[in-house]
Amino acid sequence: PGGRALADKLVGRLLPQTRNHNKYWQKRHSLFSKFERGVRMDATAWFSVTPEKLAEHHAETIAGLLSKGGLGRGVGASESSGGAGLVVLDAFAGVGGNAIQLARRAEITRVLACEISPELCSMGRSNAQLYGVQCKLDFLCCDCFDLALGRRESGDWPPLRSAVDAVFLSPPWGGPSSFAAGGAQWIRHFPGLPVSTAELVRRALGVARACVLYLPKQSYSLVGEIMKEAGVGAEDFLVEKNYVYVSFEDKPRQKHFVAITVYAFR
């Protein structure tokens, strides 16, 4: 079933409470193509999940760059996989949108998905099973800073350091209401995180040779400064603008600028 009437009934239970809640319902299949088969989401997932086609693009790009050695060790060099393939850590996995697409890549043999919420972990595991990647995708109900990224400046790194080939970062940003006060300076330090965005990148590159940072589109003008603060040279990161095609009700498909992705390496 679909339509505005159904969307109205789902507000507060499944859909976020916004004036434009119907637009979220209209894009459900762009988030998960298997939505009707039992995908599990909470209200925040509607604006935090990466659209499936874009998540596929992320996974393809990460696997391609690593496999070619463009970001360091390449296939077969992962310490944690014993030379069998690539290992990727999704530090803020949510309900699994990116982690699932990473696990679908043949070049990637293991995905570690950190999620601090037990409820979202349960949803992510269910979604991974729906997409048939549960054998390659480990949902870890934990704080990514405890598992991999460290909490102190002292260099006291957890055991996962150097055990993964790439770290995918999609920090929780709070949704459209975060921009209500104007500006995007808070992207320099996401609310609720113990470190700044630059420090987050620095720590990710201490864990792996590649770091992928997925940010709201409003971040574009800040990326250069964030990377410089993280100690990443201009020649060591790539920035792409991400677009998706979206259809709403009777309107024709339109191309929308939705986010930016930064690929950084050391």
DRENDO-1510 file (C-alpha; in Angstrom, 1 decimal, always signed):
<recs>
REC; n; res; u; v; w
REC; 1; PRO; +0.0; +0.0; +0.0 .
REC; 2; GLY; +1.0; +3.6; -0.5 .
REC; 3; GLY; -0.3; +7.1; -0.7 .
REC; 4; ARG; -0.6; +10.1; +1.5 .
REC; 5; ALA; -3.3; +8.6; +3.7 .
REC; 6; LEU; -1.1; +5.7; +4.7 .
REC; 7; ALA; +1.8; +8.0; +5.3 .
REC; 8; ASP; -0.3; +10.1; +7.6 .
REC; 9; LYS; -1.2; +7.1; +9.7 .
REC; 10; LEU; +2.5; +6.1; +10.0 .
REC; 11; VAL; +3.7; +9.5; +11.4 .
REC; 12; GLY; +5.2; +9.1; +14.8 .
REC; 13; ARG; +5.3; +5.3; +14.6 .
REC; 14; LEU; +7.5; +4.8; +11.5 .
REC; 15; LEU; +7.8; +8.1; +9.7 .
REC; 16; PRO; +9.4; +11.2; +11.2 .
REC; 17; GLN; +7.1; +13.9; +12.5 .
REC; 18; THR; +7.6; +16.6; +9.9 .
REC; 19; ARG; +5.4; +18.7; +7.6 .
REC; 20; ASN; +6.7; +16.8; +4.7 .
REC; 21; HIS; +6.4; +13.3; +6.0 .
REC; 22; ASN; +4.8; +12.0; +2.8 .
REC; 23; LYS; +8.1; +12.7; +0.9 .
REC; 24; TYR; +9.9; +10.2; +3.1 .
REC; 25; TRP; +7.2; +7.6; +2.4 .
REC; 26; GLN; +7.5; +8.2; -1.3 .
REC; 27; LYS; +11.2; +7.5; -1.3 .
REC; 28; ARG; +11.0; +4.2; +0.6 .
REC; 29; HIS; +12.1; +2.1; -2.3 .
REC; 30; SER; +15.1; +4.4; -3.0 .
REC; 31; LEU; +16.3; +3.6; +0.5 .
REC; 32; PHE; +15.8; -0.1; +0.3 .
REC; 33; SER; +14.7; -1.8; -2.9 .
REC; 34; LYS; +13.4; -4.7; -0.8 .
REC; 35; PHE; +11.3; -2.5; +1.5 .
REC; 36; GLU; +8.1; -4.4; +0.9 .
REC; 37; ARG; +9.7; -7.7; +1.9 .
REC; 38; GLY; +10.1; -6.6; +5.5 .
REC; 39; VAL; +12.8; -4.0; +5.9 .
REC; 40; ARG; +13.0; -2.8; +9.4 .
REC; 41; MET; +13.6; +0.9; +10.2 .
REC; 42; ASP; +12.9; +3.5; +12.9 .
REC; 43; ALA; +11.8; +7.1; +12.3 .
REC; 44; THR; +15.3; +8.5; +12.2 .
REC; 45; ALA; +16.4; +6.0; +9.5 .
REC; 46; TRP; +14.3; +7.9; +6.9 .
REC; 47; PHE; +16.8; +10.7; +6.8 .
REC; 48; SER; +19.9; +8.9; +8.0 .
REC; 49; VAL; +20.0; +5.8; +5.7 .
REC; 50; THR; +22.0; +6.3; +2.5 .
REC; 51; PRO; +19.9; +5.7; -0.6 .
REC; 52; GLU; +20.5; +2.2; -1.9 .
REC; 53; LYS; +22.0; +3.2; -5.3 .
REC; 54; LEU; +24.3; +5.6; -3.6 .
REC; 55; ALA; +25.3; +3.0; -1.0 .
REC; 56; GLU; +26.1; +0.6; -3.9 .
REC; 57; HIS; +28.2; +3.3; -5.4 .
REC; 58; HIS; +30.1; +3.8; -2.2 .
REC; 59; ALA; +30.8; +0.0; -1.9 .
REC; 60; GLU; +31.9; -0.2; -5.6 .
REC; 61; THR; +34.2; +2.7; -5.2 .
REC; 62; ILE; +35.8; +1.5; -1.9 .
REC; 63; ALA; +36.3; -2.0; -3.3 .
REC; 64; GLY; +37.7; -0.7; -6.6 .
REC; 65; LEU; +40.2; +1.7; -5.0 .
REC; 66; LEU; +41.4; -0.8; -2.5 .
REC; 67; SER; +41.6; -3.6; -5.0 .
REC; 68; LYS; +43.7; -1.5; -7.3 .
REC; 69; GLY; +46.0; -0.5; -4.5 .
REC; 70; GLY; +44.9; +3.1; -4.8 .
REC; 71; LEU; +44.4; +3.4; -1.1 .
REC; 72; GLY; +47.2; +1.2; +0.1 .
REC; 73; ARG; +47.3; -2.5; +0.6 .
REC; 74; GLY; +44.9; -3.8; -1.9 .
REC; 75; VAL; +43.2; -7.2; -2.0 .
REC; 76; GLY; +44.8; -10.0; -0.1 .
REC; 77; ALA; +46.7; -7.7; +2.3 .
REC; 78; SER; +44.2; -7.4; +5.1 .
REC; 79; GLU; +45.6; -8.5; +8.4 .
REC; 80; SER; +42.3; -9.5; +9.8 .
REC; 81; SER; +41.2; -11.7; +6.9 .
REC; 82; GLY; +44.4; -13.6; +6.6 .
REC; 83; GLY; +45.0; -12.5; +3.0 .
REC; 84; ALA; +41.5; -13.6; +1.8 .
REC; 85; GLY; +40.0; -10.2; +1.0 .
REC; 86; LEU; +39.1; -6.8; +2.3 .
REC; 87; VAL; +37.7; -5.9; +5.6 .
REC; 88; VAL; +35.6; -2.7; +6.1 .
REC; 89; LEU; +34.4; -1.1; +9.3 .
REC; 90; ASP; +31.1; +0.9; +9.3 .
REC; 91; ALA; +31.5; +2.9; +12.4 .
REC; 92; PHE; +27.9; +4.3; +12.6 .
REC; 93; ALA; +25.9; +1.6; +11.0 .
REC; 94; GLY; +22.3; +2.4; +11.9 .
REC; 95; VAL; +19.9; -0.1; +10.3 .
REC; 96; GLY; +22.6; -1.2; +7.8 .
REC; 97; GLY; +22.1; +0.6; +4.5 .
REC; 98; ASN; +25.8; +1.0; +3.7 .
REC; 99; ALA; +27.0; -2.1; +5.6 .
REC; 100; ILE; +24.7; -4.3; +3.5 .
REC; 101; GLN; +25.9; -2.9; +0.2 .
REC; 102; LEU; +29.6; -3.3; +1.3 .
REC; 103; ALA; +28.9; -6.9; +2.2 .
REC; 104; ARG; +27.4; -7.6; -1.2 .
REC; 105; ARG; +30.8; -6.8; -2.9 .
REC; 106; ALA; +32.8; -9.9; -3.8 .
REC; 107; GLU; +36.1; -8.2; -3.0 .
REC; 108; ILE; +35.0; -7.5; +0.6 .
REC; 109; THR; +35.0; -10.6; +2.7 .
REC; 110; ARG; +34.0; -9.1; +6.0 .
REC; 111; VAL; +32.1; -6.0; +7.2 .
REC; 112; LEU; +32.1; -5.0; +10.8 .
REC; 113; ALA; +29.1; -2.8; +11.6 .
REC; 114; CYS; +29.2; -0.8; +14.9 .
REC; 115; GLU; +25.9; +0.5; +16.3 .
REC; 116; ILE; +25.5; +1.7; +19.8 .
REC; 117; SER; +21.7; +1.2; +19.9 .
REC; 118; PRO; +20.5; -2.4; +20.6 .
REC; 119; GLU; +17.2; -1.7; +18.7 .
REC; 120; LEU; +19.0; -0.5; +15.6 .
REC; 121; CYS; +21.4; -3.5; +15.8 .
REC; 122; SER; +18.5; -5.8; +15.8 .
REC; 123; MET; +17.0; -4.0; +12.8 .
REC; 124; GLY; +20.3; -4.1; +11.0 .
REC; 125; ARG; +20.8; -7.8; +11.5 .
REC; 126; SER; +17.2; -8.5; +10.2 .
REC; 127; ASN; +17.9; -6.3; +7.1 .
REC; 128; ALA; +21.2; -8.1; +6.5 .
REC; 129; GLN; +19.4; -11.4; +6.5 .
REC; 130; LEU; +16.8; -10.1; +4.1 .
REC; 131; TYR; +19.6; -9.2; +1.7 .
REC; 132; GLY; +21.3; -12.5; +2.2 .
REC; 133; VAL; +24.6; -11.1; +3.6 .
REC; 134; GLN; +24.4; -12.1; +7.2 .
REC; 135; CYS; +27.3; -14.4; +6.8 .
REC; 136; LYS; +29.7; -11.6; +5.8 .
REC; 137; LEU; +28.2; -8.8; +8.0 .
REC; 138; ASP; +28.8; -8.7; +11.8 .
REC; 139; PHE; +26.6; -6.2; +13.7 .
REC; 140; LEU; +28.5; -5.3; +16.8 .
REC; 141; CYS; +26.3; -3.6; +19.4 .
REC; 142; CYS; +29.0; -1.3; +20.8 .
REC; 143; ASP; +30.4; +2.2; +20.8 .
REC; 144; CYS; +32.8; +2.5; +17.8 .
REC; 145; PHE; +35.1; +4.7; +19.9 .
REC; 146; ASP; +35.6; +1.8; +22.4 .
REC; 147; LEU; +36.0; -0.8; +19.6 .
REC; 148; ALA; +38.2; +1.0; +17.1 .
REC; 149; LEU; +38.6; +4.8; +17.2 .
REC; 150; GLY; +39.8; +5.4; +20.8 .
REC; 151; ARG; +38.7; +7.9; +23.3 .
REC; 152; ARG; +41.9; +9.6; +24.3 .
REC; 153; GLU; +44.6; +11.7; +22.5 .
REC; 154; SER; +47.3; +9.6; +24.2 .
REC; 155; GLY; +47.5; +7.0; +21.4 .
REC; 156; ASP; +45.8; +4.4; +23.5 .
REC; 157; TRP; +44.3; +2.5; +20.5 .
REC; 158; PRO; +41.9; -0.5; +20.9 .
REC; 159; PRO; +43.0; -3.9; +19.4 .
REC; 160; LEU; +41.2; -3.3; +16.1 .
REC; 161; ARG; +43.8; -0.9; +14.9 .
REC; 162; SER; +45.3; -2.0; +11.5 .
REC; 163; ALA; +42.8; -4.9; +11.4 .
REC; 164; VAL; +40.7; -3.3; +8.7 .
REC; 165; ASP; +41.3; -1.9; +5.2 .
REC; 166; ALA; +38.8; +0.9; +5.3 .
REC; 167; VAL; +36.6; +2.8; +7.8 .
REC; 168; PHE; +33.2; +4.1; +6.6 .
REC; 169; LEU; +32.0; +7.1; +8.6 .
REC; 170; SER; +28.4; +8.4; +8.4 .
REC; 171; PRO; +28.2; +10.4; +11.7 .
REC; 172; PRO; +24.7; +10.8; +13.2 .
REC; 173; TRP; +23.7; +14.3; +12.3 .
REC; 174; GLY; +20.2; +14.7; +13.6 .
REC; 175; GLY; +18.2; +15.3; +10.4 .
REC; 176; PRO; +16.9; +18.4; +8.6 .
REC; 177; SER; +16.0; +20.2; +11.9 .
REC; 178; SER; +19.8; +20.5; +12.6 .
REC; 179; PHE; +20.0; +23.3; +10.0 .
REC; 180; ALA; +16.9; +25.2; +11.4 .
REC; 181; ALA; +19.1; +27.7; +13.2 .
REC; 182; GLY; +21.1; +28.4; +10.0 .
REC; 183; GLY; +24.6; +27.5; +9.0 .
REC; 184; ALA; +26.5; +24.2; +9.1 .
REC; 185; GLN; +29.4; +24.9; +11.5 .
REC; 186; TRP; +28.2; +22.1; +13.8 .
REC; 187; ILE; +29.4; +19.7; +11.2 .
REC; 188; ARG; +32.9; +20.5; +12.5 .
REC; 189; HIS; +31.9; +18.6; +15.6 .
REC; 190; PHE; +28.8; +16.5; +15.4 .
REC; 191; PRO; +26.6; +16.8; +18.5 .
REC; 192; GLY; +27.0; +13.8; +20.8 .
REC; 193; LEU; +30.3; +12.7; +19.5 .
REC; 194; PRO; +33.4; +12.9; +21.8 .
REC; 195; VAL; +35.7; +14.3; +19.1 .
REC; 196; SER; +35.6; +16.7; +16.2 .
REC; 197; THR; +35.0; +15.6; +12.7 .
REC; 198; ALA; +38.7; +16.3; +11.8 .
REC; 199; GLU; +39.8; +14.2; +14.8 .
REC; 200; LEU; +37.3; +11.5; +13.7 .
REC; 201; VAL; +39.0; +11.3; +10.3 .
REC; 202; ARG; +42.5; +11.3; +11.9 .
REC; 203; ARG; +41.6; +8.4; +14.1 .
REC; 204; ALA; +40.0; +6.5; +11.3 .
REC; 205; LEU; +43.2; +6.8; +9.3 .
REC; 206; GLY; +45.0; +5.5; +12.3 .
REC; 207; VAL; +42.9; +2.3; +12.2 .
REC; 208; ALA; +43.0; +1.8; +8.4 .
REC; 209; ARG; +44.6; +3.2; +5.3 .
REC; 210; ALA; +41.3; +4.4; +3.8 .
REC; 211; CYS; +38.6; +6.5; +5.4 .
REC; 212; VAL; +35.3; +7.3; +3.7 .
REC; 213; LEU; +33.3; +10.2; +5.2 .
REC; 214; TYR; +29.7; +10.7; +4.2 .
REC; 215; LEU; +28.3; +14.1; +5.1 .
REC; 216; PRO; +25.2; +16.3; +4.5 .
REC; 217; LYS; +25.4; +18.3; +1.4 .
REC; 218; GLN; +25.7; +21.5; +3.5 .
REC; 219; SER; +29.2; +20.3; +4.4 .
REC; 220; TYR; +30.7; +21.0; +1.0 .
REC; 221; SER; +32.4; +24.3; +1.8 .
REC; 222; LEU; +33.9; +22.9; +5.0 .
REC; 223; VAL; +35.6; +19.8; +3.7 .
REC; 224; GLY; +38.9; +21.4; +2.8 .
REC; 225; GLU; +39.3; +22.9; +6.3 .
REC; 226; ILE; +38.3; +19.7; +8.0 .
REC; 227; MET; +40.8; +17.6; +6.0 .
REC; 228; LYS; +43.6; +20.1; +6.6 .
REC; 229; GLU; +42.8; +20.0; +10.4 .
REC; 230; ALA; +42.9; +16.2; +10.2 .
REC; 231; GLY; +46.4; +16.3; +8.7 .
REC; 232; VAL; +45.3; +15.0; +5.3 .
REC; 233; GLY; +47.1; +16.6; +2.4 .
REC; 234; ALA; +45.2; +17.9; -0.6 .
REC; 235; GLU; +46.6; +15.1; -2.8 .
REC; 236; ASP; +45.4; +12.5; -0.3 .
REC; 237; PHE; +41.6; +12.9; -0.5 .
REC; 238; LEU; +38.9; +13.1; -3.1 .
REC; 239; VAL; +35.5; +14.8; -2.8 .
REC; 240; GLU; +32.4; +13.9; -4.8 .
REC; 241; LYS; +28.9; +15.4; -4.8 .
REC; 242; ASN; +26.3; +12.8; -4.6 .
REC; 243; TYR; +23.0; +13.0; -6.6 .
REC; 244; VAL; +20.0; +10.7; -6.7 .
REC; 245; TYR; +16.9; +10.7; -8.9 .
REC; 246; VAL; +13.7; +11.0; -6.9 .
REC; 247; SER; +10.0; +10.9; -7.9 .
REC; 248; PHE; +7.3; +12.4; -5.7 .
REC; 249; GLU; +3.7; +11.6; -6.4 .
REC; 250; ASP; +2.8; +12.7; -10.0 .
REC; 251; LYS; +5.9; +14.8; -10.5 .
REC; 252; PRO; +8.6; +13.5; -13.0 .
REC; 253; ARG; +11.9; +12.1; -11.7 .
REC; 254; GLN; +14.3; +14.9; -10.7 .
REC; 255; LYS; +18.0; +14.9; -9.9 .
REC; 256; HIS; +18.7; +16.0; -6.4 .
REC; 257; PHE; +21.9; +16.9; -4.7 .
REC; 258; VAL; +21.7; +14.9; -1.4 .
REC; 259; ALA; +25.2; +14.6; +0.1 .
REC; 260; ILE; +28.9; +14.6; -0.3 .
REC; 261; THR; +31.4; +11.8; +0.1 .
REC; 262; VAL; +35.1; +12.2; +1.0 .
REC; 263; TYR; +37.6; +9.4; +0.2 .
REC; 264; ALA; +40.8; +10.0; +2.2 .
REC; 265; PHE; +43.8; +7.8; +2.5 .
REC; 266; ARG; +47.3; +7.6; +3.8 .
</recs>
